[in-house]
Amino acid sequence: MNDPRPIVFGEVLFDHFPDGTRVLGGAPFNVAWHLKGLGADPLFVSAVGDDPEGRVVCRSMRDWGMDLTGLQTDPVHPTGAVRVSLEGGQPRFDILDQQAYDHIDPETATRALAGIAPALLYHGTLALRHRASRTTFQALAERIPARFVDVNLRPPWWTRERVDLALNGARWAKLNDEELATLEPAEDLARAAEAFRRRHGLALLIVTLGERGAWLLDESGRHAGTPPAEVNVVDTVGAGDAFSAVALLGLMHDWAPATLLERALAFAAAVCTLRGATTADPGFYRPFRERWGLA
């Protein structure tokens, strides 16, 4: 076995815009991309179609130096897609159904773990919307008990039952304040967060609060972090995924809560200065790796 590696499970997809442009993403894909940029060696477990978009995903991962062992090619279903439209000047996101990432094969996925010492398993909730990938998720979860759940409530593709399935047995979780209010209604958000953490038996819960920063709740109490004061925001897309990637590094390296929050918020803020959720510029990641002592 080599050094422990993060395993990232879930969707990879393209956002398709009305002008014909497309942007590669998907929360798990973005997290895996950032982990690689920050010096980790993630195994990304997903599926793409046997189509031009799928080949773009493979080429992009290969060019970034990512391990393609966990990426399956589905001959039947297309590479994930989201149609973005404008209604009254506001974007509307139509997450298409029956995509390749809905049909990740469990046997192929578990074979990809051969020779790997998993540090933890990161996953969201969107890729659990259909039975095939839920079965694969459960197979991975049986082998990797240290799980980090990134709760993503994407209408109409979530149910409370599916969220509970994802959180069952998880060690860590992250969600934003709106998602917390939906899943744990209460007048006091801080009490709701602690009630949510205890109800799901989580060792650690992160609640992101947008421009107000984030909370980290564990057995020792609630820790608060604030983002950097001066940020030239270009695009907030993917800020949560950037935060998640650094949170995973913090858990793997046993950073103190205050350190984890400070670094995750700083990196998320830096991603907000980009156009899009990720970048293929190694120079963007280098200062963080150097400051944080990452390989």
N, C-alpha and C positions, 0 to 999 in steps of 0.2 A: 504494500500500500504506500502511496505517496502522501504528501501533506493533505490535510482535510480541505475539501473544496465545497463551495456553496452550490447547491442544486436549485435551479430556477425552473419552475413548471408553469406553463400557461400559454396565453395567446401571443402570436405575432401577426400583425395585420398592417394594411395600408389604409390611411385616411385618403379618400378620393374627393377632391374639391370640384366645384362646378366649372372651374376654368380648365379642368383636365389635369391639373397637377396632382401628385400623390406623395404622401409622406409616410415613411416607414416608422412603425411604432408598435404599440401594445405595451401595457404596463410591465409585464414580466420581461419582455424583450428589452425594454429601456433599462430595467434594473440590471439585467445581465450585461448589457453594453457598458453601463457605468462601472460595474464591478470590474470588468476587464480593463477599462481605462484607468481605474484606480489601483491596479496591480494584482487583483485576485484572478483566479482561474475558474470561472463558473462553468458548470455544465447546464446548458439551456435545453430543456426537454419540451418539445413542441412538434408541430407538423405544418408543412406548407403543401400547396398543391403542385402538381406536375404542370406548371404553367410559367409564363414569363415572370410574374411577381415572385413565385417561389424561387426562381433562379436568381432574382435580385437579392432576396434574403440570404441565400447561400453565399453569393459573391460578397455581399456586404460583411457577413460574419467572417468569412475567410480573410478578407482584406484587413479586418480589425484584429485578426489573430485569435478568434474565438474557436472553441472546440465544437465541431459539427456532429459529433457522435450521437447526441441526443435529439437531433433534428430529423424528423421523419418526412418522407415524401408520400403524400396520399394521391393515388392515381384517379380517385373518384371526385373528391371534394376540392374546391378552389382554395387558394391562399386567402387568409382572412381579409375582410374588407369592411370599411365603414364609409357610408355615403354621407358626405357633409353638404348640407344645403342651408340657405339663408331664408329665414322667415321673419319678416319685420325687422330686418337688420341684425337678427340674432342667429347664431349657428344652431342647426339641428343635426343631431348625429343619429344615423340609422345603422345600427350594428347588424350586419347581415347574418342570417341564420345558416346552419349546416355548412360551416367552414371547416377547413382542414384541421384547425386546432380543436374542433369539437370531436374529433375522431382520432385522438392520439392512442396508439396501440399499446396496451399494458406490457405485453411480453417484450416487445422491442424496447420500450422505455426502461424496463428493469434490466435488460441485458446491457444497456448503455452504462449502467452503474458498475459493471465488472471492473475490478481493479481500482475503484475509487473509494476513498474514505470520505463519506459525506460529512461536512461540517454542520449543515442545516439544510432544510428544505423551505424555500420561499415559494408562495403561490398566492394568487388572488382568488376571486370568486366567480368571475365571468366564465372561465374555462370549465367550470363545473356545471354548466347549464344543461348538458346532455349526458346520457348514461355512459357512453363510450369513454369520454375523458374523465368522468367521475370515477369509473372503475380503475383507470390508470392512476389517478390521484391517490385512491385508496391503497393501491399496490405500492406506490412510492412511500406513502405515509407509514405503512407497516414496517418499512425498512429504514425510515429516517424519522425517529420520534421527535427530534428537535425541529419544530415547525414554526415558521413565521407567516402569519396570515395577513395579507393586505386586503382589507375589506373594500370592495368596489361595488357599489349599488348602481348598476346600469339598467334602468328601466328599458324594456319590460323583462329583462333577463335575470331577475333575482327573486328569491322567495326567502322568507325567514327560515324555513326548513333547510334550505341549501346553505344559508349563512351559518346556521347552527352546525350543520355537517362539517363545514370547513373549519369551524372553531373547536369542534370536539377533539380534545386531546392536544390542542396546540399549546405551545409554550409562550409565544409572543404574538401580538397583533397590533395593527395600525389601522386607524380610520380617521376621517375628518370630523369636524364638529357637527356638520349637517347629518352625516351618516349616523353618528352617535345619537343625535336627537331623534332620528327615525327609529333606531333599534332599541333605544332606552329612554323613552320620553320622561322628562322631569324638568321642573322649573330651574333647578340648579345643575348646571352642566358638570361641575366638578364631582358632585355626588353621583350623577348619572355615570360618569366615567369609572368611578370606583365600584359602583354596583355592577357595571358591565364586566369589569375585570374579575370581580369575585364570582359572578354568575358563570363565567366561562372558565374559571380556574386558571387564569393567565398569570404567569410570573411577571410579565411586563406588558403594559398597554401604552401605546403612543397615540395621542390625539393631536392632529394638526389643526391649527387655528387660522390658516391663511396669513395675512400680514401681521397678525398678533403673535405668531410664533407657534409653539407646540408645548404640550405637556408629556411627561413620561411618568407613569404610575407603576410602582412596584410595591413590594412588601414594606419598604421603608417610608412610603408616602408619595406625595406628588411633587415632581420637579418641573420647573417652568423654564423655558428658553425663549429668547426673543431673537428675531432675525437681525442681520447687520443693518445699521441705520441708513447708509447710503447705498442704494442699489438702482442702477439704471435699467429698469424693467423694460424688456422688449417683448417678452412672450412668457406667460406663466404656464404654458403647456408642459407637462412632464415634471413640474417642480416636486410633486409628491413622489414620483418614481425616483428622482434624484435623492430625496430624503431617505427613502426606503433603502437604497443601495448603501448609503453611508451608515444607516442604522444596522444593517447586516454586518458591515465591517466592524462596527462597534461591539456587537455581540460576539463576533468571532475573536476579537482581540481583547475582550473584557474591559472596554473603556468604562469609566465612571459615568453615571447618568448625565452629569453636567457637561462632560466632555463630548459624549455622544450627541446630545442636543445641540451644543454649540457647533460641532463640525457638520452635522446633518443640515442644520439651518443655513450655515455658510455655503455649503455646496449647492443646496437647493436655490439659494439666492443667486449664485453664480450662473446656474442653468437658466434662470429667468432673464439673464442678459443675452441669451442666445435666441436665434430664430429657430424654434423647434425644440424637441425634447432631448436630443443628443447631438454630439458632434464627433466627427472623425479626426479631429485635431488632437494629437497626443499632448501638445503643449498646453491645452486647456486643463488637463488632469495633472500635469507634472508638478505645479506648485503645491497642490493638495497632498500628493504622494510624498513630496519632500518634507513638508511641514509635519505630516502625521507619521513619518517614519515607515511608510509602506514600501514594499519592494517594487 
